[in-house]
Structures are given as structure tokens and as C-alpha cells.
Amino acid sequence: MSISALNPWQVLDQLQQDAWRRHADHSTANKATNNTCSTTRRWHPAVDISETDDSYHILMDLPGIKAENVSIKVENNQLQIAGKRTRASEGGAKTHHSERATGSFSRHFKLPKDADATQVNASFETGVLAIEIYKQEESKPRKVTINVKN
């Protein structure tokens, strides 16, 4: 028997995706003349957030999205990441089943008090968006030496 951690947000996200898929399947089933299925909707890409002594790191999975279709804004102590994934044209082929979400997404994250909103770097490689937000200088841990007097 193996033990695995349960992520309730992942479970809720899966339930939402299943509901959208059933809705898309139901709405296309009512269209007897059109056999295409559309999963265009708002979706939420997976995110990992970590912290080091100097900065916060955000990794977001964005497969199939070009960097020019993603925007990052820092405003009112919030980080906003938004973008859009479109389905590649398949030359008039009819889609019989589709589970890959397309459409717009938007994620908002409240920045910690020690984050420096003016020091944000982003890179995009192999479908992963990496954002680094540096901490303010006064909030970084520092080592204090103890002087012993004899």
C-alpha cells in the first residue's frame, strides 16, 4: 500500500474540468448537424511556488502557448499572469473528442510583504514559465557574528 498526499485544489480542479467536459459533450450532442466538440473556456494552468533566502519562484506549466500570448503584471501588490491558448488548425478535420483546454486563463497571486515588486524576472522555456520575484534587502536573513571578549 502506498501513501500519497491529497491536494484538495487538484481534486476541485478535476471536478470542474469534468463538469466542463460533460457540458461540452452535452451541448454538442444536441447539435445533430455538427459533430465537433469545443472545450474553449477559462482554465487554470498548474503552478508551483517556492521560496529561497533571496527570492520567490513561480513555475507555471503552459504547454502549447507562445510567450507572446502571455502577459505578466505586478500591480497593487498582486502578480497577475494571463494568456490564451488556441487550438491549432487541423486543415478542416472534425474533432470527435477533445480534452485539452483552450481559451483564456488568468491567475492572481498576492505578493508577500517582503517581495520587491520592482525586481521581477521572467523566462519561458519548453512550455514552462519561470518567474523570480526578489525579496527586499531589509527582509533577507543575515548572519551576525558574535564577538567574544576575554
N, C-alpha and C positions, 0 to 999 in steps of 0.2 A: 504494500500500500504506500502510495506517495502522498506527501502533504504539499499542497500548493496554496499560495496566497490568493485570496479572493479580492478582486478590485471591484467595488460596487459601481463605480463610474463606468467601467468597461461593460458590466452587465447591463446597466441602463442604456448605454450607447448601442449595444447589440439589440436590445428590445426596440429601440427607436428605429434602427436600420431595418429590422424585420417588419415593423409596422409600415414603414415607408414602402418596403418591397411589396408587401401584401396589397397596399393601397394602389401601387403602380400596376400590379398584376390584375387587380380587380377592375381598375379603370380601363385597362387595355382589353380585358375580357369582354367588356360591354361594347367595345368598338369592333363589331363583327367585320367591318370592311378594312380594318387596319391591324396588322399583326405585329406592329412594332411596340416595344416596351421602353419607356423613358424613366430613368432614375435621376433626372435633373432635380436637384433640391439642395438645400443648405446641408452641409456636412461638417464634421469636426475632425481634422487630422490629429493623429496621435502625437503627444508631446511628452518629453522628459525634461524635468527641471532639476538642476543640481547647483551646488554652491562650493566654491573654494574660498580660501582666505582673502583673495583679491577680487573675485567677481562671481556673478551668477551666470549659469549657462542654460540655454534653452535649445533643445533639439526637436525639430518638428518634421515628421515624415510627410513629404509632398511628392510622391511618385507621379510622373506624367505631367508635371506642371513646370512651365518655363519660369525662370527667375523674373522676367519682365511682367509676369502675371501675378506677382506677389508684392504687396506693399507692407511696410513696417512704419508705424508712427509711435512716437512717445509724446503723450500729451496729458496734462493734469495728473501726473504720477501714475499713468497707466500705459502699458505696452499693448498696442493693437497690431495684430497680424491678420491681413485679409488677402484674399485672392480668389481665383476662379480656375476650375479645371473643366476643360471642354472635351467632348468625345471626338476622337479623330474620325474624319470622314472615311468610310469604308467603300466608297465607289457605288453607292446605291444599294448595298446589301441590306437585307431585312434582318433586324435583330430579333432573335427568338427568346433570348434570356439574357438579362444583364444584372449584375450585382455590383459593379464598380460605380461608385457615386460620382456624379459630375455636378457642376454648378458652383455657386459661391460658398465661401467659408469665411468666418471671422472669429478670431479668438482674442479675448481681452484678459490681461493679467495686471493686477495691481502690483506696482513695484514696492519692494521693501523700503523702509525709511532710509537705510544706508546706501541704497542704489544711487549712482550718479547718472541721471537721465541724459547728461550731455556726453557721456562716454559709452556709446553703444556701437558695437561692430557686428556685422552680419556677413555670412558667406553661404554659398549654395553649391552643394556638390553631390552628385549621384542621387538626386531626389531627396536630400536631407538639408533642411535649412538650419544653420547653426547661428545662434545669436549669443553674444557675450556682452553682459552689462557689468561694467566695473563698479566697484564699491567706492564710496567717498573715502578720501585719505584718512580722515579722523576716525573712521569706523574700523579700519583694518587692525587686526591684532598686532601687537608689537612685543618684542621681548625686552624685559627690563632686567638689567644686571644688578646684582646686589654687591655692594662694596662692603667688605668686612674690614673693620679697623681693629688692630691688635693693641 
